């Protein structure tokens, strides 16, 4: 009888897999979707046996300005009527999505298909959207990198993103430029799974999972686009928070009054809950996405209000402190106190010291200060083939230097030139996803690997600007070493299309000797590596990661701190076939005359 049940279960899974693949092919390559069709909500309980849904959304992007300290006018631009000050007013620009600073949360189930119509209503400015955490396995041309995977969405035009949400977790959609991501052109992208809702002994017990998307505007923090934000709870004492921190120039400690914080997932990757300690506070860095459980201290009587505190790191003087509220419906919460007991029995904190803290930047590791390497990986442990070695090794040295120059009136100037392996990344003049790297118009601008230096770098000049490309064979095991030779700046990198295991760290020794540092006393091999897609490379440190290049396409190793498209520190990884199978009517960036609706 058991054998028969297993056979039936296997047949069901095969049929579902085949159906998902066929639906993906039809959706991506053949379906023409009516732009006037209404959006469909996909926020629901996820079941393994259910067919994936097609989830429709429309995002309208605009840009607005205001002058702090005065009342906004009807067109969202403040005026200084009656002011006789000779000082220039400070004008702050920000983005809106569907009329709101910080866009709506998109919630789907794992394997759902998204169809997102993006309309750019910003005069004179092109945009694209990137979807963090998604592999884009069959749709690498939907990754949202301008001039690499798609044409920029020009002013007053539309573009339609269509892809499958194949990785569960707390993710983000955002404008590609760093200033767009940190000034309102972003929103939470939540992909739920049947595992977390029904099978996980920890996650399934935490039914409430609100999103806390932290941003900064004009020196002040906001959560979900609000500065006077309050999290209200009705009848639940334990909370699973989906926290996204998108603050470019600040780092904050997160703490909750009379509560402990228990990290459940990082970058959508579930941790080993039974081995992960609870902490009193967490130091956040730009780009971090995590799920964290909030648990009241034992013996604490329920209050109506608790403080949610964001305290700036001691070394960061330009960042302000922010306090928000966690409000309990105390009567209903007291009646449901059994839920708190249930959760604590499932996952007791291994080390319940109130002094234990977590530094996600990895700056000050110690006995009471945990760092990311102290958090054990979860279900996705390091595969055995990655433990045994690698097929391809890439080493990237990040550096910067000052270049002297002369201003328009003869005054001396100093410019910071940043580079990776001596190459300052620049975007190509043609759409790369449509052009082979051997193409003359494209090849003349590419560098890296075994390629000769482009003409713009010969003879050797003070700055070598080019499209830095490194080729990787599909299916190869890759070890990538990031060496930060910049003594003044920490960098945060996000890898598109792939997730990596952080296998080693080094904080001492000469930056150019990565192997020696990682194998010597200054280096640290990690026994239970975390799976991440966003990595902090601190000043003077080295980080080694490994991954299997299973997803063919053009994937950017992105310096997320860049305020624009790039400040020269990006690297493009070309995995497998340079040209993916893209629809024939995919935009080719040849002209943008007048309003146009791009459908594929």
Helices and strands as residue ranges (DSSP letters): H 2-25, I 26-30, E 54-67, E 91-97, E 106-109, E 113-120, E 129-131, G 140-142, E 158-164, E 169-175, H 178-182, E 186-192, H 194-194, I 195-199, G 203-205, E 211-217, E 220-223, E 230-233, E 239-246, E 252-256, E 259-266, E 269-270, E 281-283, E 289-296, E 305-312, E 322-328, H 330-335, H 338-346, E 357-359, E 369-371, G 372-374, H 384-388, E 392-406, E 412-420, E 424-425, G 432-434, H 440-443, E 446-447, G 455-457, E 465-472, E 477-484, E 491-495, E 500-506, H 514-519, E 523-525, E 531-532, E 534-537, E 542-548, E 553-559, E 571-575, E 597-598
